[in-house]
Amino acid sequence: MMQAPHSLSCLCRKARTLGGLSALIAAAALAGCATVTPGPFQITVRDTDDTVLEQFQFQAGSYDSLEIAIIGMCRVYPEAIVTADQLQTHERVQERCKRSFASMLTLS
C-alpha cells in the first residue's frame, strides 16, 4: 500500500465503503496528495520569473521530512516555486508557495 501524507492517513484508514473511497480520492486530488520514495532529493527554489534562488540536496527519510523542507523554503521565499526531484527514482514534487500559507507558520 502506498504511504499517504500524515494529513490524509486517517482518511485512508476510515475509507471502508465505496462512498468513503470516492471521498478519499476527491480529498487526495484536492489536497495535492503526493507520495514519494525516501532518499536523496535535489531541492530547487525559483522565483516567479524562473530565476533559481536556492538549490541544494536533501536526504528525505519520509514524505513528512520532505514536506517540512518545502514548507521551510516557502517560509523564506513566500512567492517561490519549490521543486523536489528524487535523484534515484526521478519522482518530482512541486509546490507553489503562498504568502498566506507561509505566514500561518510564524511562531508567536
Secondary structure, 3 states (H helix, E strand, C coil): CCCCCHHHHHHHHHCCCHHHHHHHHHHHHHHCCCCCCCEEEEEEEECCCCCEEEEEEEEECCHHHHHHHHHHHHHHCCCCEEEEEECCCCCEEEEECCHHHHHHCCCC
